Amino acid sequence: MPTSSTSIPTLRGRILQSGSWILGGYGVSQALRLGGNLILTRLLFPEAFGMMAIIQAVSYGVHMLTDVGVGPSIVQKDRGADPAFLNTAWTVQIVRGLLVWGGLCALAYPMAKLYGEPLLAGMFPVIGLTAVIEGFNSTKLYTAQRNLEAARVTQIDVGSYALGLLCTVYLAWLQQSAWALVWGGVITACLKMFASHVVLHGTKNQFAWDSDALSHLRGFGRWIMLGSALTFLSVEGARLLTGALLDMRQLALFTLASTMNLMFWQVIQQLTARVFFPAFAEVYRGNPKNLKAVLFKARLILTLPSWCLAVSFIFFGTPLMQLLYDERYHGSGAMLELFAAGSLVSCVWGSYSGVLLATGKVATMSALTAIQIACQFGGIYIGYRYWGGTGIVVGVAASGWMTYPAYAFVMYRNGLWQPKLDLILLAASVSIVALVWSPRLTLIFGS
């Protein structure tokens, strides 16, 4: 009992410290991203961002389809601190990086033909170099995550992004071409890879091929690969589908609005992956009865700020985008307001992320992701069929509302549903949409 009582404050302290660093780092990164966007949108034409949206979506897809769970394995497995396990994981990570690069090279010409953009044929192999470079990232990054030591990792992330952004802006000023965005990504990957080996403490990586470590990675990785494939479809599937339905200018507006709306969703993902997933797993291993209480506190931290931000975007999305961007991008404001209406509920069910993985229910997590995909693609299809481009945005927003019942059911079955928080936010969300968006949608659809 004394050991248990002293371990809880230690875990709480590590959570608070890591969470503070990640939130601070995310805030700085978003400020840099916004500032960089404001500069780059004045140096480059809108179609450049449309092409990068396609490249990033396809690249992300290849990454996710080859994800064997190296990072989560190091965080969760008992052997996650063993040098033989770490070096074998590093070797697997390098092989995967080479496979990703090969996949992007193979997709270059078909994607260029599909989207009618010849430049994509040359850009895909170059952006694929980032996967090769990232494959050489030190496993010290995952060891720090396992131990809830976020300070230096955050410094590496922010520092490499800031320097990479400076290089991107300089190249954009020099070339005034979408190639600046491509080479900027490669430079950023190089900076992070170098820093991961030099700045962090831990096992110095070298090539290894331990059969027992491979068995552990294979057993966990097959479920991670399935979940990652579904995550790709849920996150980037909409972007690829809308890229085929909209022209490059409309896709650029869609991407700007979506990126702005997803700011706190990315916070949820980062905090979940780097802080709450390791914490949930530790609590579940030590005292499962405390998991629901820890989850509730974590969800408060994740949900309330993101929900309030979505409300502010609903009311002020259009003037915000008009203030930040020139008139070529003003159409993204109305899209942002629609996306935010969907995020009112998405942030509620999204805050459950990580708890199923921590309890080993990866198959259930994958099933929920599949339901989310079905809702998203169904919303896009119905929206585009009846209302065109505007209907796509409405469909994406509506999918956030359609997904919640599945999450509520699964969490209820696992004893993790938290109606005291969820129902209050759902009632408030319905009231806002009824008061604010009902008249607007009537104007948009003319009925």
C-alpha positions as a printed Julia matrix, in Angstrom:
447×3 Matrix{Float64}:
   0.0     0.0     0.0
   2.75    2.58    0.7
   4.26    1.85   -2.68
   0.93    2.44   -4.39
   0.29    5.73   -2.61
   3.67    7.12   -3.55
   3.47    5.96   -7.16
   0.25    7.87   -7.91
   1.71   11.36   -7.29
   4.75   10.37   -9.35
   2.55    9.4   -12.28
   0.47   12.55  -11.87
   3.6    14.67  -11.82
   4.95   13.06  -14.96
   1.6    13.51  -16.71
   1.42   17.18  -15.79
   5.01   17.88  -16.76
   4.81   16.02  -20.07
   1.4    17.48  -20.87
   2.64   21.0   -20.17
   5.59   20.58  -22.49
   3.46   19.09  -25.26
   0.82   21.81  -24.97
   3.47   24.51  -24.92
   5.28   22.96  -27.86
   2.05   22.6   -29.78
   1.16   26.24  -29.15
   4.54   27.39  -30.43
   4.32   25.04  -33.43
   0.86   26.3   -34.34
   2.0    29.91  -34.06
   4.91   29.09  -36.36
   2.62   27.19  -38.71
   0.15   30.06  -38.86
   2.89   32.63  -39.41
   4.48   30.45  -42.07
   1.11   29.96  -43.76
   0.48   33.7   -43.85
   3.85   34.25  -45.51
   3.73   31.26  -47.87
   0.2    32.03  -49.11
   1.52   35.42  -50.24
   4.57   33.93  -51.97
   2.86   30.95  -53.64
  -0.3    30.4   -55.65
  -3.3    28.51  -54.16
  -2.81   25.51  -56.46
   0.55   24.82  -54.76
  -1.24   24.06  -51.49
  -3.76   21.9   -53.33
  -0.93   19.78  -54.75
   0.73   19.51  -51.35
  -2.59   18.4   -49.85
  -2.66   15.49  -52.3
   1.01   14.63  -51.73
   0.62   14.67  -47.96
  -2.54   12.58  -48.09
  -0.96    9.88  -50.27
   2.3     9.93  -48.3
   0.4     9.62  -45.05
  -1.54    6.71  -46.5
   1.58    4.77  -47.5
   3.06    5.45  -44.06
  -0.04    4.17  -42.31
  -0.43    1.11  -44.51
   3.12    0.03  -43.62
   2.91    0.94  -39.91
   4.04   -2.05  -37.86
   3.74   -0.28  -34.51
   7.42    0.22  -33.67
   6.72    3.2   -31.41
   3.71    1.75  -29.53
   5.58   -1.54  -29.08
   8.49    0.23  -27.39
   6.07    2.14  -25.15
   3.94   -0.87  -24.16
   6.17   -3.94  -24.16
   8.13   -5.06  -21.11
  11.25   -5.31  -23.29
  10.85   -1.71  -24.46
  14.07   -0.69  -22.66
  16.15   -3.68  -23.83
  18.93   -2.63  -26.28
  18.43   -5.74  -28.43
  14.72   -4.97  -28.76
  15.37   -1.28  -29.47
  18.02   -1.96  -32.12
  15.86   -4.55  -33.85
  12.97   -2.1   -33.84
  15.27    0.57  -35.31
  16.34   -1.81  -38.09
  12.69   -2.64  -38.88
  11.93    1.09  -38.93
  14.66    1.7   -41.52
  13.39   -1.12  -43.74
   9.9     0.33  -43.51
  11.19    3.78  -44.52
  12.74    2.32  -47.66
   9.48    0.51  -48.48
   7.51    3.75  -48.07
   9.88    5.55  -50.44
   9.51    2.76  -53.0
   5.72    2.9   -52.7
   5.64    6.66  -53.27
   7.9     6.32  -56.31
   5.53    3.7   -57.74
   2.5     5.95  -57.14
   4.06    9.09  -58.63
   2.95    8.7   -62.25
  -0.54    7.27  -61.51
  -1.29   10.14  -59.11
  -0.08   12.71  -61.62
  -2.42   11.22  -64.25
  -5.35   10.92  -61.84
  -5.23   14.55  -60.73
  -4.01   16.0   -64.03
  -0.9    17.58  -62.45
   2.38   16.55  -64.19
   4.47   18.12  -61.39
   3.27   15.43  -58.98
   5.27   12.78  -60.89
   8.52   14.43  -59.83
   7.43   15.52  -56.37
   6.39   12.12  -55.0
   9.87   10.49  -55.17
  11.45   13.53  -53.5
   8.9    13.73  -50.68
   9.45    9.99  -50.25
  13.01   10.74  -49.12
  11.54   12.04  -45.86
  10.4     8.48  -45.08
  13.93    7.16  -45.6
  15.33    9.89  -43.37
  12.68    9.35  -40.67
  13.49    5.64  -40.7
  16.87    6.54  -39.2
  15.28    8.49  -36.31
  16.67    7.29  -32.99
  14.49    5.02  -30.85
  15.38    7.42  -28.01
  12.29    9.34  -29.14
  10.07    6.4   -28.16
  12.02    5.65  -24.98
  11.38    9.22  -23.84
   7.68    8.77  -24.63
   7.58    5.51  -22.66
   9.02    7.3   -19.64
   6.76   10.37  -20.06
   9.81   12.59  -20.68
   8.49   15.1   -23.19
  10.76   18.11  -22.65
  13.63   17.32  -25.0
  11.41   15.61  -27.57
   9.25   18.74  -27.73
  12.36   20.9   -28.09
  13.5    18.73  -31.0
  10.09   18.87  -32.69
   9.73   22.64  -32.36
  13.35   23.43  -33.19
  13.5    21.27  -36.31
  10.14   22.6   -37.51
  11.17   26.23  -36.96
  14.45   25.85  -38.85
  12.74   23.84  -41.59
  10.08   26.54  -41.93
  12.73   29.23  -42.35
  14.29   27.19  -45.15
  10.87   26.65  -46.76
  10.05   30.37  -46.71
  13.45   31.21  -48.19
  13.01   28.63  -50.97
   9.48   29.91  -51.68
  10.8    33.46  -51.97
  13.63   32.26  -54.2
  11.68   29.84  -56.44
   8.01   30.85  -56.06
   7.19   27.21  -56.73
   5.46   24.35  -54.94
   8.86   22.64  -54.88
   9.75   24.88  -51.92
   7.16   23.03  -49.8
   8.56   19.66  -50.88
  12.21   20.42  -50.15
  11.24   22.16  -46.92
   9.77   18.88  -45.68
  12.97   17.0   -46.54
  15.12   19.54  -44.69
  12.88   19.37  -41.61
  13.14   15.57  -41.54
  16.94   15.75  -41.71
  17.11   18.19  -38.81
  14.87   16.06  -36.58
  16.73   12.84  -37.38
  20.1    14.38  -36.53
  18.8    15.89  -33.28
  17.17   12.62  -32.15
  20.61   10.95  -32.07
  22.58   13.88  -30.63
  20.27   15.58  -28.11
  18.53   12.64  -26.37
  20.03   10.21  -23.87
  19.61    6.46  -24.17
  20.62    3.46  -26.23
  22.82    4.29  -29.21
  21.23    2.52  -32.15
  22.96   -0.01  -34.36
  21.69   -2.64  -36.77
  20.32   -5.78  -35.08
  17.96   -8.64  -35.92
  16.83  -10.38  -32.73
  14.29  -13.14  -33.45
  12.5   -12.81  -30.11
  12.17   -9.05  -30.55
  10.84   -9.6   -34.06
   8.21  -11.98  -32.69
   7.03   -9.32  -30.23
   6.94   -6.66  -32.93
   5.08   -8.93  -35.36
   2.41   -9.95  -32.86
   1.6    -6.38  -31.86
   2.25   -4.87  -35.26
  -0.37   -6.79  -37.25
  -3.17   -5.16  -35.23
  -1.49   -1.78  -35.39
  -1.19   -2.1   -39.15
  -4.92   -2.77  -39.51
  -5.77    0.11  -37.19
  -3.37    2.41  -39.02
  -4.87    1.52  -42.39
  -8.32    2.39  -41.1
  -7.02    5.57  -39.48
  -5.61    6.65  -42.82
  -8.98    6.2   -44.47
 -10.71    8.14  -41.7
  -8.2    11.02  -41.59
  -7.01   11.4   -45.17
  -9.72    9.55  -47.1
 -11.88   12.66  -47.2
  -9.01   14.72  -48.58
  -8.29   12.24  -51.37
 -11.96   11.9   -52.24
 -12.59   15.64  -52.24
  -9.41   16.12  -54.28
 -11.02   14.03  -57.0
 -14.35   15.9   -56.75
 -13.11   19.5   -56.42
 -10.71   21.59  -58.48
  -7.32   22.6   -57.02
  -8.52   26.02  -55.86
 -11.54   24.58  -54.03
  -9.32   21.88  -52.54
  -6.91   24.55  -51.27
  -9.8    26.34  -49.5
 -11.05   23.03  -48.11
  -7.55   22.24  -46.8
  -7.06   25.66  -45.18
 -10.42   25.46  -43.39
  -9.9    21.84  -42.36
  -6.39   22.54  -41.03
  -7.61   25.48  -38.95
 -10.53   23.44  -37.58
  -8.31   20.48  -36.68
  -5.92   22.47  -34.47
  -7.24   21.06  -31.21
  -7.91   17.63  -32.72
  -4.16   17.47  -33.3
  -3.64   18.48  -29.66
  -5.89   15.58  -28.62
  -3.88   13.19  -30.78
  -0.52   14.38  -29.45
  -1.56   14.35  -25.81
  -3.2    10.96  -26.22
  -0.25    9.35  -27.98
   2.54   10.88  -25.91
   0.98   11.3   -22.47
  -2.38    9.63  -21.85
  -1.82    6.34  -23.71
   1.33    5.55  -21.64
  -0.46    6.77  -18.5
  -3.63    4.74  -19.16
  -1.53    1.64  -19.8
   0.37    2.14  -16.55
  -2.84    2.62  -14.56
  -4.49   -0.38  -16.23
  -1.52   -2.62  -15.39
  -1.33   -1.43  -11.77
  -4.91   -0.62  -10.67
  -7.62   -0.99  -13.36
 -10.33    0.32  -11.01
  -8.79    3.8   -11.22
  -8.85    3.9   -15.0
 -12.3     5.49  -15.35
 -11.43    8.31  -12.94
  -8.15    9.01  -14.73
  -9.97    8.92  -18.08
 -12.53   11.47  -16.87
  -9.84   13.94  -15.79
  -7.97   13.44  -19.05
 -11.13   14.01  -21.09
 -11.86   17.26  -19.27
  -8.41   18.51  -20.22
  -8.9    17.44  -23.84
 -12.56   18.25  -24.48
 -13.39   21.6   -22.9
 -10.79   23.76  -24.71
 -11.42   22.12  -28.1
 -15.2    22.43  -27.71
 -14.93   26.13  -26.82
 -12.64   26.72  -29.8
 -15.2    25.04  -32.1
 -17.89   27.39  -30.75
 -15.69   30.42  -31.48
 -15.08   29.19  -35.04
 -18.83   28.8   -35.58
 -19.41   32.46  -34.75
 -16.21   34.03  -36.08
 -14.85   31.66  -38.75
 -15.52   33.93  -41.73
 -14.11   37.17  -40.25
 -11.09   35.22  -38.92
 -10.14   33.83  -42.35
 -10.77   37.24  -43.95
  -8.41   38.78  -41.42
  -5.67   36.19  -41.85
  -5.71   35.61  -45.61
  -6.11   37.68  -48.73
  -9.3    37.67  -50.79
  -8.3    34.59  -52.81
  -8.79   32.49  -49.65
 -11.87   34.17  -48.14
 -14.15   31.32  -49.25
 -12.51   29.11  -46.6
 -14.3    31.04  -43.81
 -17.75   29.56  -44.45
 -16.17   26.11  -44.71
 -14.45   26.61  -41.35
 -17.78   27.46  -39.7
 -19.38   24.3   -41.08
 -16.44   22.1   -40.03
 -16.6    23.59  -36.53
 -20.27   22.61  -36.21
 -19.18   19.0   -36.7
 -16.26   19.36  -34.28
 -18.63   20.17  -31.42
 -19.35   16.45  -31.14
 -16.16   15.04  -32.69
 -14.1    16.39  -29.79
 -16.41   14.58  -27.35
 -15.95   11.09  -28.77
 -12.37   11.85  -29.83
 -11.36   12.37  -26.21
 -11.9     8.63  -25.58
  -8.91    7.91  -27.85
  -6.09    5.86  -26.38
  -7.98    4.1   -23.62
  -8.94    1.06  -25.71
  -5.36    0.65  -26.96
  -4.1     0.88  -23.39
  -6.44   -1.94  -22.32
  -5.45   -4.13  -25.27
  -8.76   -3.84  -27.15
  -7.15   -3.02  -30.5
  -9.78   -4.93  -32.51
 -12.59   -2.92  -30.9
 -10.69    0.28  -31.62
 -10.37   -0.75  -35.28
 -14.1    -1.48  -35.48
 -14.9     2.02  -34.2
 -12.56    3.52  -36.79
 -14.34    1.54  -39.52
 -17.7     2.96  -38.36
 -16.2     6.46  -38.42
 -15.04    5.89  -42.01
 -18.47    4.69  -43.09
 -20.1     7.79  -41.58
 -17.55   10.11  -43.18
 -17.7     8.66  -46.68
 -21.46    8.34  -46.49
 -21.75   12.0   -45.53
 -19.45   13.08  -48.37
 -21.31   10.98  -50.94
 -24.78   12.16  -49.94
 -23.63   15.78  -49.6
 -21.94   15.9   -53.0
 -24.76   14.05  -54.74
 -27.4    16.56  -53.69
 -25.58   19.83  -52.98
 -22.2    19.7   -54.71
 -19.09   21.22  -53.13
 -20.92   22.78  -50.18
 -22.58   19.43  -49.51
 -19.15   17.8   -49.13
 -18.28   20.14  -46.26
 -21.69   19.58  -44.65
 -21.26   15.82  -45.02
 -17.86   15.85  -43.31
 -19.32   17.94  -40.47
 -22.36   15.68  -40.1
 -20.18   12.56  -39.86
 -18.87   13.8   -36.5
 -22.39   13.68  -35.1
 -23.17   10.3   -36.64
 -20.08    8.66  -35.11
 -20.8     9.46  -31.46
 -23.51    6.79  -30.8
 -21.07    4.0   -31.74
 -18.45    5.32  -29.32
 -21.03    5.74  -26.56
 -22.21    2.15  -27.01
 -18.7     0.67  -26.98
 -17.6     2.7   -23.98
 -20.79    1.73  -22.15
 -20.12   -1.96  -22.82
 -16.59   -1.56  -21.44
 -17.7     0.4   -18.39
 -16.02    3.6   -19.58
 -18.91    5.73  -20.85
 -19.17    9.07  -19.04
 -22.66   10.53  -19.61
 -22.28   13.33  -17.06
 -19.74   15.01  -19.32
 -20.99   13.82  -22.7
 -24.68   14.65  -22.36
 -24.03   18.18  -21.16
 -21.79   18.93  -24.12
 -24.17   17.23  -26.56
 -27.14   19.28  -25.31
 -25.15   22.49  -25.61
 -23.99   21.49  -29.12
 -27.55   20.82  -30.3
 -28.64   24.22  -28.96
 -25.86   26.07  -30.78
 -26.48   24.31  -34.09
 -30.24   24.87  -33.81
 -29.87   28.56  -33.03
 -26.95   29.45  -35.3
 -26.82   27.02  -38.19
 -30.43   26.21  -38.98
 -31.05   29.61  -40.64
 -27.7    29.47  -42.45
 -28.27   25.99  -43.86
 -31.7    27.08  -45.04
 -30.04   29.88  -47.01
 -27.33   27.58  -48.39
 -29.64   24.82  -49.6
 -32.62   27.03  -50.39
 -35.15   25.03  -48.43
